[in-house]
């Protein structure tokens, strides 16, 4: 690994301050830099909406819900004569 002169100077100074080896100092500085550069994690909350749920419709079963809605629409159209 080749370091720029200014970086090498800073690494040597840090080695003297902490009485550590080159390898240990460079690894420590790289870890600190990588952690500082890591993007912050953000949480996202989904919006909550009120739902008008028909009695007897089980929301845990999407296929059954779709079938019930389709049956209701078919019955409505039959009543209208379409």
C-alpha positions in Angstrom: 0.0 0.0 0.0 1.3 3.4 -0.9 0.3 6.4 1.2 0.4 10.0 0.2 3.0 12.0 2.1 0.5 13.9 4.2 -1.4 10.7 5.1 1.9 8.9 6.0 2.8 11.8 8.3 -0.5 11.6 10.1 -0.3 7.8 10.4 3.3 8.1 11.9 2.0 10.8 14.4 -0.9 8.6 15.4 1.5 5.6 15.8 3.7 7.7 18.2 0.7 9.0 20.2 -0.8 5.6 20.8 2.4 3.5 20.7 0.9 1.1 18.1 2.2 -0.6 15.0 1.7 0.6 11.4 -0.7 -2.2 10.7 -2.8 -1.6 13.8 -2.9 2.1 13.3 -3.9 1.9 9.6 -6.6 -0.7 10.4 -8.0 1.4 13.2 -8.1 4.5 11.1 -9.7 2.7 8.2 -12.4 1.2 10.4 -13.2 4.7 11.9 -13.3 6.2 8.4 -15.5 3.4 7.0 -17.9 3.6 9.9 -18.1 7.4 9.6 -18.8 7.1 5.9 -21.5 4.5 6.2 -25.0 5.8 5.4 -27.3 6.2 8.3 -30.1 3.8 8.4 -33.5 5.4 8.4 -36.8 3.8 9.3 -39.9 4.1 7.2 -43.5 4.0 8.5 -46.3 3.0 6.2 -49.4 5.2 6.4 -52.4 3.7 8.1 -55.9 4.0 6.7 -59.2 3.2 8.1 -61.0 0.4 6.2 -64.7 -0.3 6.0 -64.8 -4.1 6.4 -67.9 -6.0 5.5 -69.1 -8.4 8.2 -68.2 -12.0 7.5 -65.2 -11.2 5.2 -62.0 -12.7 6.4 -59.2 -10.3 5.6 -56.6 -13.0 6.1 -57.7 -14.8 2.9 -57.2 -12.4 0.0 -58.6 -14.9 -2.6 -61.8 -15.3 -0.6 -62.1 -11.5 -0.3 -61.6 -11.1 -4.1 -64.2 -13.8 -4.8 -66.7 -12.2 -2.4 -66.3 -8.8 -4.1 -66.6 -10.4 -7.5 -69.8 -12.2 -6.4 -71.3 -9.0 -5.1 -70.5 -7.1 -8.3 -72.0 -10.0 -10.4 -75.1 -10.0 -8.3 -75.4 -6.2 -8.7 -75.2 -6.4 -12.4 -77.7 -9.2 -12.6 -80.2 -7.1 -10.6 -79.7 -4.3 -13.1 -80.3 -6.6 -16.0 -76.8 -6.3 -17.5 
